[in-house]
Amino acid sequence: MFSFFKKKPKEEAPVVVAEPASVITEPASPAPVAPATIAATVAAAPVAEVVAPKAAEPEQKRSWLSRLKAGLAKTSSNLTTLFIGARIDDDLYEELEAALLTSDAGVEATQFLLDGLKKKVKEDKLTDAEQVKAALKVLLLELLTPLQKPLELGRYQPLVMMITGVNGAGKTTTIGKLAKHMQTHQQSVLLAAGDTFRAAAREQLTIWGERNNVTVISQESGDPAAVAFDAVASARARGTDVVMVDTAGRLPTQLHLMEELKKIKRVIGKGMDGAPQEVLLIIDGNTGQNALTQVKAFDDALQLTGLVITKLDGTAKGGVLAAIAKNRPVPVYFIGIGEQIEDLQPFNAQEFVDALLS
C-alpha cells in the first residue's frame, strides 16, 4: 500500500490521500524560472491556434552559436581543412568522401552529397575551393532541413511524452532540462519515474524534480507501465500541461525489453486516448552510426515522433545527423552540447550547418 504525500511548510500538517498508486513527490512551493529558449509553440484559445514563442535574446543566441561551433569543432575540422588551397579534382572528392564517412554521415548520405556536389560544380562551373565548400553547405542544409521541426505545446491536455533510449544516452538528465525549458513557457510539468528497477534513476529524477519544483511520481520495483498510467491519471486530475515518462535504458537487441516499451505505450493509451502524443528517443551523439541503428529499431517498435541528440560537444561524429536525415528522417527536436540547462537547445539546421562548415 503506497501513500501520497505533499511537502508543506512546517506550520501545516502533511496531507495523506488514500489512493492505491505510486508515491508522488511534490515541491513545497514554486520557484522563479530563469529565461530560456525552446523550439516549442504554445497554444492559445482556441485550442487549435498555435502561437510561436519569442525569439532568443541576441546575446543568448551568440553564446549558443559559439558553444555549438566549439562543440562541433572536431567534426568541422575534418570537413573544412581539406578545402584550404585545394584543387577541384578527384583527389578533393576522395578526401571529402573519407571525411564524411569518418564523421559518420553514412554511405547513403555521403554518396548523395558527393553526387550533388559534382553536379553543382559542373553546372555552375565552380573553380574555387571556397565556392565548392559553399555549395556543400547548401546541399547539407537541404538534407538536414526536413529534420527541423518545433515541439508543439498546448494542443493536448495533458501532452504526454514518453522518453526512451539506450543506457547512458542521458535520458534522465535530458528530461530535467526539458522540464525546465517547458516551465519557461508557462507549462506545468509532471515527471513519471518509469525506470523502476534502477534506484539511482528514480533518485536522479527526484533531484531534478526538486530543482525545478516539479511533481515526480515514482514506485520502487514496480511495473513501469503502472507508474506511467498513474502519472497520466494524476496529470488529468490536476490539469497539468505536460507529463514526461522516463523509461529504463535498453538495447534494441533486448527484445523482451523492447516489448515492455510497447506495453508501456499501450497502457498510457488506456489512460488517455491518443497518448502518448510524443515518443522521443534520446541519442548519445558520440555513438556515430550506431545511433542510426537505434533510431530504426526504436522507430519500428514505437513509431517515434522526435529525437534529442545529446553530448555533441567534442564529438568527431556530428555527421550522423546526415545519416539519419537520409535513412530515417525522424524530426530532431533538440541537440545538446553540454551539461548546463542552456546547453540543450532546439535543433536549427542552418545553425548546425554553419557550425560544421564555417
C-alpha beads as a LAMMPS data file, in Angstrom:
LAMMPS data file: protein, C-alpha beads

358 atoms
357 bonds

1 atom types
1 bond types

-500.0 500.0 xlo xhi
-500.0 500.0 ylo yhi
-500.0 500.0 zlo zhi

Masses

1 110.0

Atoms # bond

1 1 1 0.000 0.000 0.000
2 1 1 1.538 3.250 -1.102
3 1 1 0.731 6.642 0.320
4 1 1 0.649 10.063 -1.240
5 1 1 2.355 12.927 0.461
6 1 1 2.857 16.581 -0.210
7 1 1 5.692 18.671 1.112
8 1 1 4.108 21.565 3.022
9 1 1 5.506 24.438 5.102
10 1 1 6.264 23.380 8.660
11 1 1 3.185 25.014 10.159
12 1 1 0.887 22.786 8.120
13 1 1 0.359 19.074 8.651
14 1 1 1.222 16.674 5.823
15 1 1 -1.682 15.629 3.631
16 1 1 -2.310 11.929 3.069
17 1 1 -4.617 10.799 0.302
18 1 1 -5.767 7.196 0.418
19 1 1 -5.350 6.080 -3.187
20 1 1 -3.653 2.919 -4.481
21 1 1 -0.926 4.423 -6.601
22 1 1 2.695 5.435 -6.690
23 1 1 4.470 7.859 -4.407
24 1 1 4.001 11.426 -5.555
25 1 1 6.694 13.876 -4.535
26 1 1 5.686 17.486 -4.872
27 1 1 7.695 20.668 -4.441
28 1 1 6.910 22.815 -1.417
29 1 1 6.457 25.991 -3.403
30 1 1 7.075 27.274 -6.918
31 1 1 10.374 28.933 -7.686
32 1 1 11.095 31.578 -10.290
33 1 1 12.116 30.172 -13.633
34 1 1 15.106 31.601 -15.449
35 1 1 14.536 32.751 -19.036
36 1 1 15.456 30.252 -21.714
37 1 1 14.545 29.303 -25.269
38 1 1 12.732 26.314 -26.705
39 1 1 11.548 25.355 -30.169
40 1 1 8.016 24.924 -28.993
41 1 1 4.730 26.543 -29.835
42 1 1 2.246 27.379 -27.138
43 1 1 -1.448 27.182 -27.893
44 1 1 -3.829 29.997 -27.094
45 1 1 -7.618 29.954 -27.340
46 1 1 -8.990 28.354 -29.371
47 1 1 -7.021 25.144 -28.753
48 1 1 -6.175 24.640 -32.431
49 1 1 -4.404 28.001 -32.664
50 1 1 -0.656 27.885 -32.135
51 1 1 1.418 30.926 -31.226
52 1 1 5.188 30.978 -31.705
53 1 1 7.398 31.845 -28.729
54 1 1 9.590 34.917 -28.518
55 1 1 12.949 34.736 -30.245
56 1 1 16.070 34.361 -28.125
57 1 1 17.900 37.462 -26.997
58 1 1 20.814 38.336 -29.341
59 1 1 23.371 37.775 -26.573
60 1 1 21.887 34.358 -25.721
61 1 1 21.868 33.421 -29.393
62 1 1 25.509 34.439 -29.885
63 1 1 26.512 32.463 -26.806
64 1 1 24.691 29.357 -28.053
65 1 1 26.165 29.598 -31.563
66 1 1 29.701 29.943 -30.207
67 1 1 29.214 26.918 -27.931
68 1 1 27.720 24.919 -30.799
69 1 1 30.662 25.755 -33.040
70 1 1 33.119 24.818 -30.301
71 1 1 31.274 21.572 -29.611
72 1 1 31.368 20.528 -33.262
73 1 1 34.959 21.672 -33.803
74 1 1 36.374 18.157 -34.248
75 1 1 33.814 17.223 -36.888
76 1 1 34.174 20.625 -38.532
77 1 1 37.968 20.405 -38.696
78 1 1 37.846 17.113 -40.585
79 1 1 35.473 18.574 -43.161
80 1 1 36.823 22.099 -43.659
81 1 1 40.600 21.758 -43.654
82 1 1 40.581 19.731 -46.864
83 1 1 39.207 22.746 -48.769
84 1 1 42.138 25.001 -47.854
85 1 1 44.056 25.698 -51.067
86 1 1 42.572 22.610 -52.683
87 1 1 42.204 21.992 -56.398
88 1 1 38.802 20.878 -57.695
89 1 1 39.656 17.359 -58.822
90 1 1 39.078 13.713 -57.999
91 1 1 41.526 13.900 -55.093
92 1 1 39.342 16.522 -53.393
93 1 1 36.241 14.406 -53.829
94 1 1 38.034 11.354 -52.423
95 1 1 39.220 13.314 -49.398
96 1 1 35.733 14.698 -48.867
97 1 1 34.235 11.221 -49.116
98 1 1 36.653 9.952 -46.487
99 1 1 35.947 12.932 -44.207
100 1 1 32.176 12.476 -44.456
101 1 1 32.416 8.765 -43.730
102 1 1 34.744 9.448 -40.804
103 1 1 32.167 11.887 -39.394
104 1 1 29.615 9.040 -39.572
105 1 1 27.492 10.628 -42.270
106 1 1 26.997 7.121 -43.636
107 1 1 27.361 5.689 -47.131
108 1 1 23.976 6.835 -48.476
109 1 1 24.219 10.437 -47.271
110 1 1 27.861 10.677 -48.344
111 1 1 27.061 9.480 -51.858
112 1 1 24.066 11.821 -52.015
113 1 1 26.206 14.820 -51.061
114 1 1 29.071 13.896 -53.415
115 1 1 26.771 13.345 -56.388
116 1 1 25.004 16.621 -55.724
117 1 1 28.278 18.481 -55.298
118 1 1 29.796 17.165 -58.528
119 1 1 26.640 18.153 -60.396
120 1 1 26.690 21.641 -58.882
121 1 1 30.377 22.149 -59.662
122 1 1 29.758 21.187 -63.270
123 1 1 26.559 23.191 -63.769
124 1 1 27.778 26.332 -62.011
125 1 1 31.355 25.988 -63.337
126 1 1 32.850 26.317 -59.853
127 1 1 36.640 26.635 -59.852
128 1 1 37.422 27.824 -56.332
129 1 1 37.582 25.561 -53.285
130 1 1 35.632 28.050 -51.158
131 1 1 32.846 28.031 -53.734
132 1 1 32.742 24.261 -53.552
133 1 1 32.558 24.382 -49.757
134 1 1 29.686 26.883 -50.020
135 1 1 27.916 24.534 -52.431
136 1 1 28.382 21.673 -49.943
137 1 1 26.803 23.828 -47.229
138 1 1 23.737 24.354 -49.423
139 1 1 23.399 20.619 -50.106
140 1 1 23.859 19.682 -46.455
141 1 1 21.285 22.274 -45.426
142 1 1 18.776 20.846 -47.905
143 1 1 19.411 17.383 -46.463
144 1 1 19.048 18.405 -42.802
145 1 1 16.207 20.933 -43.018
146 1 1 13.454 18.248 -43.009
147 1 1 14.711 17.203 -39.548
148 1 1 13.950 20.654 -38.146
149 1 1 10.535 20.667 -36.513
150 1 1 9.230 22.524 -33.442
151 1 1 7.860 20.665 -30.463
152 1 1 4.303 21.910 -30.024
153 1 1 2.874 22.608 -26.597
154 1 1 -0.721 23.284 -25.666
155 1 1 -2.564 21.163 -28.212
156 1 1 -3.291 18.424 -25.689
157 1 1 -4.266 18.483 -22.032
158 1 1 -2.022 16.985 -20.930
159 1 1 0.690 16.477 -23.524
160 1 1 2.132 13.052 -22.705
161 1 1 5.749 12.441 -23.685
162 1 1 7.350 9.009 -23.487
163 1 1 11.155 9.203 -23.260
164 1 1 13.255 6.243 -24.451
165 1 1 16.856 5.381 -25.223
166 1 1 19.762 3.067 -24.543
167 1 1 21.703 3.043 -21.285
168 1 1 23.887 6.107 -20.807
169 1 1 22.292 8.244 -23.511
170 1 1 21.327 10.893 -20.965
171 1 1 17.571 10.333 -20.740
172 1 1 17.018 11.396 -17.140
173 1 1 19.215 14.486 -17.379
174 1 1 17.524 15.476 -20.645
175 1 1 14.100 15.124 -19.018
176 1 1 15.173 17.535 -16.297
177 1 1 16.401 20.062 -18.851
178 1 1 13.242 19.740 -20.944
179 1 1 11.092 20.275 -17.852
180 1 1 12.951 23.489 -17.103
181 1 1 12.537 24.696 -20.676
182 1 1 8.814 23.983 -20.668
183 1 1 8.349 25.890 -17.453
184 1 1 9.689 28.970 -19.205
185 1 1 6.668 28.635 -21.485
186 1 1 4.273 28.593 -18.556
187 1 1 3.716 24.854 -18.829
188 1 1 3.134 22.874 -15.635
189 1 1 5.074 19.617 -15.703
190 1 1 4.747 16.204 -14.042
191 1 1 7.501 13.575 -14.221
192 1 1 6.991 9.810 -14.052
193 1 1 9.967 7.729 -12.895
194 1 1 9.322 4.795 -15.201
195 1 1 12.778 3.311 -14.639
196 1 1 11.513 1.346 -11.641
197 1 1 14.411 -1.092 -11.443
198 1 1 17.295 1.353 -11.018
199 1 1 17.128 3.281 -7.761
200 1 1 19.688 5.819 -8.992
201 1 1 17.408 6.758 -11.881
202 1 1 14.489 7.443 -9.545
203 1 1 16.698 9.444 -7.212
204 1 1 18.158 11.442 -10.111
205 1 1 14.719 12.273 -11.456
206 1 1 13.543 13.260 -7.973
207 1 1 16.501 15.628 -7.650
208 1 1 15.606 17.218 -10.976
209 1 1 12.012 17.477 -9.793
210 1 1 13.047 19.256 -6.612
211 1 1 15.401 21.540 -8.519
212 1 1 12.682 22.531 -10.986
213 1 1 9.796 22.419 -8.478
214 1 1 8.106 19.681 -10.469
215 1 1 5.950 16.824 -9.154
216 1 1 7.537 13.367 -9.546
217 1 1 5.616 10.079 -9.439
218 1 1 7.722 7.042 -8.613
219 1 1 7.422 3.489 -7.345
220 1 1 10.131 1.139 -6.142
221 1 1 10.463 -2.160 -8.029
222 1 1 7.032 -1.753 -9.578
223 1 1 5.562 -2.041 -13.036
224 1 1 6.757 0.898 -15.159
225 1 1 3.525 0.784 -17.157
226 1 1 1.549 1.224 -13.930
227 1 1 3.663 4.225 -12.939
228 1 1 3.068 5.776 -16.353
229 1 1 -0.680 5.122 -16.082
230 1 1 -0.786 6.722 -12.608
231 1 1 1.110 9.741 -13.890
232 1 1 -1.323 10.348 -16.737
233 1 1 -4.318 9.936 -14.427
234 1 1 -2.794 12.332 -11.893
235 1 1 -1.981 14.918 -14.563
236 1 1 -5.521 14.802 -15.933
237 1 1 -6.971 15.254 -12.449
238 1 1 -4.670 18.158 -11.650
239 1 1 -4.912 19.912 -15.019
240 1 1 -1.175 19.535 -15.586
241 1 1 0.070 20.624 -19.011
242 1 1 2.889 18.149 -19.703
243 1 1 3.687 14.622 -18.496
244 1 1 7.123 13.165 -19.204
245 1 1 7.524 9.426 -18.652
246 1 1 11.085 8.240 -18.119
247 1 1 11.854 4.621 -19.103
248 1 1 14.705 2.258 -18.299
249 1 1 17.581 2.204 -20.751
250 1 1 17.704 -0.790 -23.052
251 1 1 19.436 -2.010 -26.175
252 1 1 17.374 -2.608 -29.337
253 1 1 18.612 -6.221 -29.295
254 1 1 16.954 -6.842 -25.905
255 1 1 13.689 -7.889 -27.477
256 1 1 11.853 -8.582 -24.209
257 1 1 12.667 -5.067 -23.010
258 1 1 11.534 -3.584 -26.319
259 1 1 8.256 -5.444 -25.829
260 1 1 7.996 -3.840 -22.390
261 1 1 8.250 -0.416 -24.046
262 1 1 5.368 -1.336 -26.333
263 1 1 3.356 -2.326 -23.280
264 1 1 4.083 0.992 -21.549
265 1 1 2.897 2.829 -24.639
266 1 1 -0.304 0.751 -24.806
267 1 1 -1.075 1.308 -21.122
268 1 1 -0.534 5.057 -21.458
269 1 1 -3.076 4.970 -24.298
270 1 1 -5.595 3.331 -21.969
271 1 1 -5.120 6.189 -19.547
272 1 1 -5.742 8.796 -22.235
273 1 1 -6.921 8.371 -25.805
274 1 1 -4.213 9.266 -28.294
275 1 1 -1.439 9.324 -25.692
276 1 1 1.492 9.406 -25.719
277 1 1 1.389 12.153 -28.310
278 1 1 5.186 12.364 -28.340
279 1 1 7.585 9.409 -28.256
280 1 1 11.152 10.688 -28.052
281 1 1 14.419 8.811 -28.438
282 1 1 17.449 10.244 -26.648
283 1 1 20.671 9.567 -28.570
284 1 1 24.279 9.966 -27.485
285 1 1 25.903 11.916 -30.319
286 1 1 29.178 10.050 -29.807
287 1 1 27.716 6.710 -30.879
288 1 1 28.002 7.565 -34.575
289 1 1 26.448 5.094 -36.983
290 1 1 25.102 3.064 -34.078
291 1 1 22.722 5.972 -33.491
292 1 1 21.054 5.227 -36.827
293 1 1 20.602 1.597 -35.765
294 1 1 18.930 2.809 -32.585
295 1 1 16.601 5.149 -34.480
296 1 1 15.495 2.361 -36.825
297 1 1 14.888 -0.145 -34.014
298 1 1 13.002 2.196 -31.681
299 1 1 11.044 3.720 -34.560
300 1 1 9.959 0.288 -35.763
301 1 1 8.825 -0.624 -32.240
302 1 1 7.238 2.643 -31.103
303 1 1 6.757 4.961 -34.110
304 1 1 8.997 7.749 -32.852
305 1 1 7.825 11.346 -33.150
306 1 1 11.141 13.011 -32.384
307 1 1 14.800 12.760 -31.380
308 1 1 17.003 14.528 -28.870
309 1 1 20.711 14.198 -29.658
310 1 1 22.942 14.781 -26.638
311 1 1 26.701 15.016 -25.999
312 1 1 27.573 16.552 -29.356
313 1 1 30.254 18.654 -27.694
314 1 1 33.685 17.371 -28.614
315 1 1 32.459 14.673 -30.971
316 1 1 34.020 13.900 -34.336
317 1 1 30.825 12.101 -35.358
318 1 1 28.471 15.039 -35.902
319 1 1 27.775 13.822 -39.431
320 1 1 25.395 11.214 -38.024
321 1 1 22.537 13.713 -38.460
322 1 1 23.075 13.438 -42.224
323 1 1 22.805 9.651 -41.952
324 1 1 19.548 9.970 -40.012
325 1 1 18.177 12.508 -42.489
326 1 1 18.890 10.238 -45.440
327 1 1 17.843 6.900 -43.940
328 1 1 15.214 7.549 -41.235
329 1 1 14.253 11.261 -41.128
330 1 1 12.670 11.403 -37.669
331 1 1 12.499 15.063 -36.527
332 1 1 15.306 16.260 -34.277
333 1 1 13.655 18.437 -31.640
334 1 1 16.743 19.275 -29.588
335 1 1 20.509 18.914 -29.575
336 1 1 22.751 19.044 -26.523
337 1 1 26.345 20.257 -26.289
338 1 1 26.995 20.241 -22.548
339 1 1 25.777 19.706 -19.024
340 1 1 24.105 23.057 -18.375
341 1 1 20.406 23.778 -18.885
342 1 1 21.196 26.246 -21.673
343 1 1 23.312 23.630 -23.459
344 1 1 20.152 21.856 -24.670
345 1 1 18.582 23.890 -27.448
346 1 1 16.200 23.415 -30.387
347 1 1 17.766 21.932 -33.489
348 1 1 18.200 24.504 -36.225
349 1 1 19.543 23.128 -39.500
350 1 1 21.093 26.418 -40.620
351 1 1 22.930 26.902 -37.326
352 1 1 24.154 23.314 -37.362
353 1 1 25.473 23.510 -40.927
354 1 1 27.133 26.864 -40.260
355 1 1 28.889 25.377 -37.225
356 1 1 30.095 22.402 -39.266
357 1 1 31.276 24.237 -42.376
358 1 1 32.137 27.754 -41.257

Bonds

1 1 1 2
2 1 2 3
3 1 3 4
4 1 4 5
5 1 5 6
6 1 6 7
7 1 7 8
8 1 8 9
9 1 9 10
10 1 10 11
11 1 11 12
12 1 12 13
13 1 13 14
14 1 14 15
15 1 15 16
16 1 16 17
17 1 17 18
18 1 18 19
19 1 19 20
20 1 20 21
21 1 21 22
22 1 22 23
23 1 23 24
24 1 24 25
25 1 25 26
26 1 26 27
27 1 27 28
28 1 28 29
29 1 29 30
30 1 30 31
31 1 31 32
32 1 32 33
33 1 33 34
34 1 34 35
35 1 35 36
36 1 36 37
37 1 37 38
38 1 38 39
39 1 39 40
40 1 40 41
41 1 41 42
42 1 42 43
43 1 43 44
44 1 44 45
45 1 45 46
46 1 46 47
47 1 47 48
48 1 48 49
49 1 49 50
50 1 50 51
51 1 51 52
52 1 52 53
53 1 53 54
54 1 54 55
55 1 55 56
56 1 56 57
57 1 57 58
58 1 58 59
59 1 59 60
60 1 60 61
61 1 61 62
62 1 62 63
63 1 63 64
64 1 64 65
65 1 65 66
66 1 66 67
67 1 67 68
68 1 68 69
69 1 69 70
70 1 70 71
71 1 71 72
72 1 72 73
73 1 73 74
74 1 74 75
75 1 75 76
76 1 76 77
77 1 77 78
78 1 78 79
79 1 79 80
80 1 80 81
81 1 81 82
82 1 82 83
83 1 83 84
84 1 84 85
85 1 85 86
86 1 86 87
87 1 87 88
88 1 88 89
89 1 89 90
90 1 90 91
91 1 91 92
92 1 92 93
93 1 93 94
94 1 94 95
95 1 95 96
96 1 96 97
97 1 97 98
98 1 98 99
99 1 99 100
100 1 100 101
101 1 101 102
102 1 102 103
103 1 103 104
104 1 104 105
105 1 105 106
106 1 106 107
107 1 107 108
108 1 108 109
109 1 109 110
110 1 110 111
111 1 111 112
112 1 112 113
113 1 113 114
114 1 114 115
115 1 115 116
116 1 116 117
117 1 117 118
118 1 118 119
119 1 119 120
120 1 120 121
121 1 121 122
122 1 122 123
123 1 123 124
124 1 124 125
125 1 125 126
126 1 126 127
127 1 127 128
128 1 128 129
129 1 129 130
130 1 130 131
131 1 131 132
132 1 132 133
133 1 133 134
134 1 134 135
135 1 135 136
136 1 136 137
137 1 137 138
138 1 138 139
139 1 139 140
140 1 140 141
141 1 141 142
142 1 142 143
143 1 143 144
144 1 144 145
145 1 145 146
146 1 146 147
147 1 147 148
148 1 148 149
149 1 149 150
150 1 150 151
151 1 151 152
152 1 152 153
153 1 153 154
154 1 154 155
155 1 155 156
156 1 156 157
157 1 157 158
158 1 158 159
159 1 159 160
160 1 160 161
161 1 161 162
162 1 162 163
163 1 163 164
164 1 164 165
165 1 165 166
166 1 166 167
167 1 167 168
168 1 168 169
169 1 169 170
170 1 170 171
171 1 171 172
172 1 172 173
173 1 173 174
174 1 174 175
175 1 175 176
176 1 176 177
177 1 177 178
178 1 178 179
179 1 179 180
180 1 180 181
181 1 181 182
182 1 182 183
183 1 183 184
184 1 184 185
185 1 185 186
186 1 186 187
187 1 187 188
188 1 188 189
189 1 189 190
190 1 190 191
191 1 191 192
192 1 192 193
193 1 193 194
194 1 194 195
195 1 195 196
196 1 196 197
197 1 197 198
198 1 198 199
199 1 199 200
200 1 200 201
201 1 201 202
202 1 202 203
203 1 203 204
204 1 204 205
205 1 205 206
206 1 206 207
207 1 207 208
208 1 208 209
209 1 209 210
210 1 210 211
211 1 211 212
212 1 212 213
213 1 213 214
214 1 214 215
215 1 215 216
216 1 216 217
217 1 217 218
218 1 218 219
219 1 219 220
220 1 220 221
221 1 221 222
222 1 222 223
223 1 223 224
224 1 224 225
225 1 225 226
226 1 226 227
227 1 227 228
228 1 228 229
229 1 229 230
230 1 230 231
231 1 231 232
232 1 232 233
233 1 233 234
234 1 234 235
235 1 235 236
236 1 236 237
237 1 237 238
238 1 238 239
239 1 239 240
240 1 240 241
241 1 241 242
242 1 242 243
243 1 243 244
244 1 244 245
245 1 245 246
246 1 246 247
247 1 247 248
248 1 248 249
249 1 249 250
250 1 250 251
251 1 251 252
252 1 252 253
253 1 253 254
254 1 254 255
255 1 255 256
256 1 256 257
257 1 257 258
258 1 258 259
259 1 259 260
260 1 260 261
261 1 261 262
262 1 262 263
263 1 263 264
264 1 264 265
265 1 265 266
266 1 266 267
267 1 267 268
268 1 268 269
269 1 269 270
270 1 270 271
271 1 271 272
272 1 272 273
273 1 273 274
274 1 274 275
275 1 275 276
276 1 276 277
277 1 277 278
278 1 278 279
279 1 279 280
280 1 280 281
281 1 281 282
282 1 282 283
283 1 283 284
284 1 284 285
285 1 285 286
286 1 286 287
287 1 287 288
288 1 288 289
289 1 289 290
290 1 290 291
291 1 291 292
292 1 292 293
293 1 293 294
294 1 294 295
295 1 295 296
296 1 296 297
297 1 297 298
298 1 298 299
299 1 299 300
300 1 300 301
301 1 301 302
302 1 302 303
303 1 303 304
304 1 304 305
305 1 305 306
306 1 306 307
307 1 307 308
308 1 308 309
309 1 309 310
310 1 310 311
311 1 311 312
312 1 312 313
313 1 313 314
314 1 314 315
315 1 315 316
316 1 316 317
317 1 317 318
318 1 318 319
319 1 319 320
320 1 320 321
321 1 321 322
322 1 322 323
323 1 323 324
324 1 324 325
325 1 325 326
326 1 326 327
327 1 327 328
328 1 328 329
329 1 329 330
330 1 330 331
331 1 331 332
332 1 332 333
333 1 333 334
334 1 334 335
335 1 335 336
336 1 336 337
337 1 337 338
338 1 338 339
339 1 339 340
340 1 340 341
341 1 341 342
342 1 342 343
343 1 343 344
344 1 344 345
345 1 345 346
346 1 346 347
347 1 347 348
348 1 348 349
349 1 349 350
350 1 350 351
351 1 351 352
352 1 352 353
353 1 353 354
354 1 354 355
355 1 355 356
356 1 356 357
357 1 357 358
